[in-house]
Amino acid sequence: MLEGVRAALARESPGSHRQIVLVTDGLIGFEREIVDAIRSAPHARIHTIGVGSATNRSLTHGVAAAGRGTELTIGLDEDPGEAARRFIARTTAPIVTDVEISGAAFDWFVRDREDLFARSPARIALALDPAGGELTVRGRTVNGAWERKLPIPPTAAGEGRQAVCALWARKEVELHELFAGGGADRRIEDLGLEFQIATPFTSWVAVSEEPSVEPGGNTRRVRQPQALPYGMSAEGVGLFSADRARVAEVLGRVRGHAGAVRGLSFPRSAVRAHLLRGHADALDEPSAALPVDPHCSLIELVGTRVVLDVWLKFGAAWKPEAWNEVALNDGTTAQARVVLDESSPAGTASGSSFRLVLELQRPLAASIAGIVGDGVLIPLR
């Protein structure tokens, strides 16, 4: 994208405002480099259109601000024709260009020149002098120079709304990030602390003094799936194999009946669970319909005590008492007693791991390779 932006900016000419529209539908990175390139082109106006639910707003908003353009976002279910009409109405003809603000009523203003577009109100951050005064707003229109004078009344200490102060501080942070570069880090941090807002250098941290887990109780590790943005697939962001033919085949079997597909077994109970969760009809989310390869993870090994997390295929039965043997990397095995009151109770695999606590008969002479139960080995990962 950076090379495309540079190519578009290379054709600008002084004395005219070249209109450039950047359209993106995904997670485009390197926004800092793109914004810096746009800042060096004062005679161009760059507008942005973000399509879908996963648009990088740091990019679209930053580009529109640096390019003195307008930003528009369009949802996947939104009428593109109406959105296009809104965008054209905003950008066809700026009402006022090269807006400048001066006067004795403000004492802090960080901004390049602004353009005012139809149906797109500008929100400009100003820190006003409590004593009040007058602001002068100047710009250019098709009819020549334009000017307005705005009286600003005095404000006593404690008056006004705190929300407005926070909005000003957020805008200041944004403008420092866009136009001041790395030298503004300390100023951004000061703004965050003074106005109690989140910035790249300040964050809100919640501290609880009460324990949320019983110190002596059983624990269980769960793999929590993360939802993708609406309209985005796991394939599209590289989180799953791009072999769509295989995915389609597997999902076709899941929709119809249980069966074996290229060595992957689907118990009928697992099929019903997938259908209840709506996964079987979502080709864009294939990972939810494919079984997990059984494996275990070592959580703790202290003396003869072994704690593991065990992952089984979706729908597989879990019986902790069956896994009473540890496989070692030297080819031998070691007998163990299952500590049932500390292990996960019997159940059916449904996307989370099971906790297995073992008490070995003697300390291990080699590292653990997996666990064995009923002649089946679950490897350690």
C-alpha positions in Angstrom: 0.0 0.0 0.0 2.9 2.4 0.8 4.2 2.2 -2.8 0.7 2.8 -4.2 0.3 5.9 -2.0 3.7 7.2 -3.1 2.8 6.7 -6.7 -0.4 8.6 -6.3 1.2 11.5 -4.5 4.0 11.8 -7.1 1.6 13.2 -9.6 0.4 16.2 -7.5 1.0 19.7 -8.7 1.1 23.0 -6.6 -1.9 25.2 -7.0 -4.4 22.4 -7.2 -5.8 20.0 -4.7 -5.5 16.5 -6.0 -8.2 14.2 -4.5 -7.0 10.6 -3.7 -9.2 7.9 -2.2 -7.7 5.0 -0.3 -10.0 2.0 0.1 -9.1 -0.9 2.4 -11.0 -3.9 3.7 -8.5 -5.5 6.0 -5.7 -5.3 8.5 -3.1 -3.2 6.8 0.0 -2.5 8.9 2.8 0.1 8.7 0.4 2.9 9.1 3.1 5.2 10.5 5.1 5.0 7.3 2.0 5.7 5.2 0.9 8.7 7.3 4.4 10.1 7.2 4.4 9.9 3.3 1.1 11.7 3.2 2.2 14.5 5.5 4.9 15.4 3.0 2.3 16.1 0.3 0.6 19.4 1.3 -1.3 19.9 -2.0 -3.1 16.6 -2.0 -6.3 15.6 -0.2 -6.5 12.0 0.8 -9.8 10.4 1.8 -10.3 6.9 3.2 -13.0 4.3 2.9 -12.9 1.4 5.3 -15.0 -1.6 4.2 -16.1 -4.4 6.6 -15.7 -5.0 10.3 -11.9 -5.5 10.4 -10.7 -2.2 9.0 -7.6 -0.7 10.6 -9.0 2.5 12.0 -5.5 3.7 13.0 -4.7 3.7 9.3 -8.0 5.1 7.9 -8.4 7.8 10.5 -4.7 8.7 10.5 -4.5 9.0 6.7 -7.6 11.1 6.5 -6.3 13.4 9.3 -2.8 13.7 7.8 -4.2 14.1 4.3 -6.8 16.7 5.4 -9.5 14.4 4.0 -12.6 12.7 5.3 -13.0 9.1 6.6 -16.0 6.8 5.9 -16.6 3.3 7.1 -19.0 0.9 5.4 -20.3 -2.3 7.1 -20.7 -5.5 5.1 -24.5 -5.4 5.4 -24.7 -1.7 4.5 -26.0 -0.4 1.2 -22.8 0.6 -0.8 -24.8 2.9 -3.0 -26.0 5.1 -0.1 -22.5 5.1 1.4 -21.0 6.2 -1.9 -23.5 9.0 -2.1 -22.5 10.2 1.4 -18.9 10.1 0.5 -19.4 12.1 -2.7 -21.5 14.7 -0.9 -18.6 15.1 1.6 -15.8 15.3 -0.9 -17.1 16.8 -4.2 -16.4 20.4 -3.2 -14.8 21.6 0.0 -16.7 24.5 1.4 -13.6 26.2 3.0 -10.0 25.1 2.5 -6.8 25.9 4.3 -8.6 26.9 7.5 -6.5 28.7 10.1 -7.3 29.8 13.6 -5.8 32.7 15.5 -6.6 35.1 18.3 -6.1 35.7 22.0 -8.7 33.3 23.2 -6.6 30.1 23.0 -3.2 29.2 24.3 -2.5 25.8 22.7 -3.3 24.5 19.2 -1.5 21.8 17.4 -2.8 21.2 13.9 -2.0 21.6 10.2 -4.4 23.6 8.1 -7.9 22.1 8.0 -10.5 21.8 5.2 -14.2 22.0 5.8 -16.4 19.6 3.8 -20.2 19.5 3.4 -22.0 17.2 5.8 -18.7 16.5 7.6 -18.4 18.8 10.6 -14.8 19.5 11.7 -13.9 19.0 15.4 -10.8 21.1 16.2 -9.1 20.8 19.5 -8.4 24.1 21.2 -7.2 24.9 24.7 -9.0 28.2 25.5 -7.8 31.0 27.8 -10.1 31.1 30.9 -10.2 34.9 30.5 -12.0 34.5 27.1 -11.4 36.7 24.1 -11.9 36.4 20.4 -11.0 33.7 17.8 -10.5 34.5 14.2 -11.1 31.7 11.7 -9.8 32.2 8.2 -9.8 30.2 5.0 -10.4 30.2 1.2 -13.5 29.5 -0.7 -14.3 29.6 -4.4 -15.2 33.3 -4.0 -11.9 34.2 -2.4 -10.8 34.8 1.2 -13.2 33.9 4.0 -13.1 35.1 7.7 -15.2 34.8 10.8 -14.7 36.2 14.3 -16.0 34.2 17.2 -16.4 35.8 20.7 -15.3 33.4 23.6 -16.8 34.2 27.0 -14.7 33.9 30.1 -14.9 30.6 32.1 -14.5 30.5 35.9 -12.5 27.8 37.6 -14.6 24.6 38.0 -17.1 25.5 35.3 -17.5 23.5 32.1 -17.7 19.8 31.4 -15.0 17.3 32.3 -15.9 15.2 29.2 -14.9 18.1 26.9 -11.5 18.2 28.6 -11.0 14.5 28.0 -12.0 14.9 24.4 -9.5 17.7 24.0 -6.7 15.6 25.6 -7.5 12.6 23.3 -7.4 14.8 20.3 -4.1 16.3 21.4 -2.6 12.8 21.8 -3.8 11.9 18.3 -2.3 15.1 16.8 1.0 14.6 18.6 1.2 11.0 17.3 0.4 12.2 13.7 2.5 15.3 13.5 5.1 15.4 16.2 6.7 12.0 15.8 8.7 10.2 18.5 9.7 13.4 20.2 6.2 13.8 21.7 6.3 10.6 23.8 6.8 12.5 27.1 4.0 15.0 26.2 1.6 12.1 25.4 2.4 10.4 28.7 1.9 13.7 30.6 -1.5 14.2 28.9 -2.6 10.7 29.8 -1.7 11.2 33.5 -3.1 14.7 33.8 -6.5 13.9 32.1 -6.7 10.2 33.2 -7.0 8.8 29.7 -5.6 5.8 28.0 -2.7 6.5 25.6 0.1 4.4 24.0 2.1 5.2 27.2 -0.6 5.1 29.9 -3.2 2.4 30.7 -5.9 1.7 33.3 -5.0 -1.3 35.5 -7.6 -3.0 37.7 -6.2 -4.4 40.9 -8.2 -6.9 43.0 -7.1 -7.8 46.6 -9.4 -10.8 46.7 -8.1 -14.1 45.4 -10.2 -15.4 42.5 -9.0 -19.0 42.7 -9.0 -21.2 45.8 -5.3 -21.6 46.6 -5.6 -25.3 47.5 -8.3 -26.2 45.0 -8.2 -27.9 41.7 -7.3 -25.9 38.6 -7.9 -26.6 34.9 -6.4 -25.0 31.9 -8.8 -24.2 29.1 -8.0 -23.1 25.5 -10.5 -20.3 24.8 -11.2 -19.8 21.1 -11.1 -16.2 19.9 -13.9 -14.9 17.8 -12.9 -13.4 14.4 -14.4 -10.1 13.2 -17.7 -10.4 11.4 -17.1 -11.4 7.7 -13.5 -12.6 8.3 -12.4 -16.2 7.9 -9.6 -18.1 9.7 -8.2 -18.9 6.3 -8.1 -15.3 5.3 -5.7 -14.4 8.1 -3.6 -17.5 7.9 -4.9 -19.2 11.0 -5.9 -22.3 9.2 -4.8 -24.3 6.2 -5.8 -23.0 2.8 -6.8 -26.5 1.5 -10.4 -25.5 1.0 -11.2 -28.7 -0.8 -10.3 -30.8 2.2 -12.3 -28.5 4.5 -15.3 -28.7 2.3 -15.2 -32.5 2.3 -14.9 -32.7 6.1 -17.7 -30.3 6.6 -19.9 -32.1 4.1 -19.5 -35.3 6.2 -20.3 -33.4 9.4 -23.5 -31.9 7.9 -24.8 -35.3 6.8 -23.6 -38.0 9.2 -20.7 -39.3 11.2 -17.9 -40.9 9.3 -14.2 -41.2 8.7 -12.6 -38.7 6.4 -9.0 -39.3 5.5 -8.3 -40.9 8.8 -10.2 -38.3 10.9 -13.0 -39.9 13.0 -16.2 -38.0 13.8 -18.3 -39.6 16.6 -22.0 -39.0 16.2 -22.2 -37.1 19.5 -19.6 -34.7 18.2 -21.6 -34.1 15.1 -24.7 -33.2 17.1 -22.7 -30.8 19.3 -21.2 -29.1 16.2 -24.7 -28.7 14.7 -26.0 -27.2 17.9 -23.2 -24.6 17.8 -23.8 -23.7 14.2 -20.3 -24.7 13.1 -21.4 -27.1 10.5 -22.8 -24.4 8.2 -19.9 -22.1 8.5 -17.3 -22.9 5.8 -15.4 -19.7 6.8 -14.8 -21.2 10.3 -13.6 -24.7 9.5 -11.3 -25.1 12.4 -14.2 -25.4 14.8 -15.5 -28.5 12.9 -12.1 -30.4 12.8 -11.0 -32.6 15.7 -8.0 -31.8 17.8 -5.1 -34.3 17.7 -4.8 -35.9 21.2 -1.9 -34.6 23.2 -0.9 -33.6 26.7 1.1 -30.8 28.2 3.3 -31.0 31.3 2.2 -28.5 34.0 4.2 -29.6 37.0 6.8 -32.3 37.9 7.9 -32.2 41.5 9.4 -35.3 42.9 6.9 -38.1 42.2 4.0 -35.7 41.5 3.0 -35.1 37.9 0.4 -32.7 36.7 -0.7 -32.6 33.0 -3.3 -31.1 30.8 -4.8 -33.6 28.4 -6.5 -32.8 25.1 -8.8 -35.3 23.4 -10.7 -35.3 20.1 -14.0 -33.6 20.2 -16.6 -35.9 21.6 -14.1 -38.5 23.0 -14.8 -40.0 26.4 -12.5 -38.9 29.3 -11.9 -41.5 32.1 -9.0 -40.3 34.3 -8.5 -43.6 36.1 -7.5 -45.2 32.7 -4.3 -43.1 32.4 -2.2 -44.7 35.0 1.1 -45.1 33.1 3.7 -42.7 32.0 5.8 -43.3 28.8 9.4 -42.2 29.0 11.8 -41.0 26.3 14.1 -44.0 26.9 11.4 -46.4 25.7 10.3 -47.6 29.1 7.2 -46.8 31.1 6.5 -46.0 34.7 3.4 -47.0 36.8 1.5 -44.2 38.6 -1.6 -43.7 40.8 -4.2 -41.4 39.5 -5.1 -38.8 42.1 -8.8 -38.7 41.3 -9.9 -35.9 43.7 -7.4 -33.6 42.0 -8.0 -34.7 38.4 -10.9 -33.6 36.1 -13.9 -35.9 36.6 -15.1 -38.2 33.9 -16.8 -36.5 30.9 -16.8 -35.8 27.2 -14.3 -33.7 25.4 -15.9 -30.4 24.2 -13.1 -28.1 23.3 -11.3 -27.8 26.7 -8.5 -29.8 28.3 -8.7 -32.2 31.2 -6.4 -32.0 34.3 -4.6 -35.3 35.2 -2.7 -35.6 38.5 -0.5 -38.6 38.9 1.6 -39.9 41.8 4.5 -42.0 40.6 5.8 -45.1 42.4 9.4 -43.8 42.2 11.2 -40.7 40.7 11.6 -40.9 36.9 14.9 -42.0 35.4 14.1 -40.2 32.0 12.0 -37.4 30.7 8.3 -37.9 30.0 7.2 -38.7 26.4 3.5 -39.1 27.1 0.8 -41.0 29.0 -0.6 -44.4 28.4 -4.1 -45.8 29.0 -5.7 -49.0 27.8 -2.7 -49.5 25.4 -3.1 -46.0 23.8 -0.3 -43.4 23.9 -1.1 -39.7 24.1 2.2 -37.8 23.3 3.6 -34.9 25.3 3.8 -31.6 23.5 
